[in-house]
Amino acid sequence: MIAQHSIRRAGAGDSPALARLAALTFPLACPPHTTEAAKAEFIASHLGEANFDAYLADPARALFVAEADGALLGYTMLVMGEPTDEDVAAAITVRPTSELSKVYVHPDAHGGGIAGQLVEATVAEAASRGAAAVWLGVNQENARANRFYEKSGFVRIGVKRFLVGDRYEDDFVRERVL
């Protein structure tokens, strides 16, 4: 069982731990057909320590972490602004909007409510910055995540593609009106 945890805004010193947690958790959300090479390439290109340094320095983003005993258990990332993906932009029903870009929890902490707490902190941040809705993309084959997002108030409004390695994956676009 995971010790008592807290939710806080991530800071610049969290980049190494975020990169380690991302490398562990990203593959868990991939469909079974995703190759190890594709997962590794995505992690190297988007989830390294330098990527997290840039994300944390970007004023249009906010990252939240769940922490217990000095260890990160999960994280989320909010991205403010209009989506750049044409499929997402066409699907969004409420503006201004923001993206819940990442929701990942260490597998040892699954089922403990951490993801829900992180999502709520992130949604509150979006609302405080003037967003009227939050959207996200989730792989259509990730049944566990889709159930969680549905339970968390994110309604399926469309589809988009997401590139991992050299293969496009099919994602649902989900939206939660604030």
C-alpha positions, 0 to 999 in steps of 0.5 A: 500500500502506498503511504499518505501522498500529497498533490502539488504543482511540479517545479524545475527540480522535478524534471529527473523524477518526472522523466523516470516516471514517464519512462515507466508509465508511458508504455503501460498506456500503449496498445499491445501492438506498439513495438518496444522501439516505438515506445523507446523513441517516443520516450526519448523524443518527448519524455526526457529530462530536457523535455520536462525542463521545457514543459516546466518553463512554458507558461502555457503549461502546468504540471502537477505531481502526486508525491509520497515520501519524496517519490513521485507517484503520478503526474499530469500536464495541462496545456492551455490554448487552442488545439493545433490538431485539426481533428481535435479543433473540429471536435471541441464543443466549448471554448476557450479550451485546454488540454489534459495532455498527460495523466500517468500514475505509477503502477504500484499506486493504481487504484488509490485515487491518485489519478482522480486527485491529479485530474481535479487539481489540473482541471481546477488550474484550467478553470482558474486560467479561464478555460471553459472546457478541458479535452484529452486524447486517449487510445481507443484500445485503452479500456481502463483509461477510457473508463476512468475518463468517463467516470471523471466527466470526460465525454467522447466527442470525436477521434484523432490520430496519435503518432508513436514510432512510425504508426498512427494510433486511433485515439478518442477525443474526450471533453469535460465542460467546466 
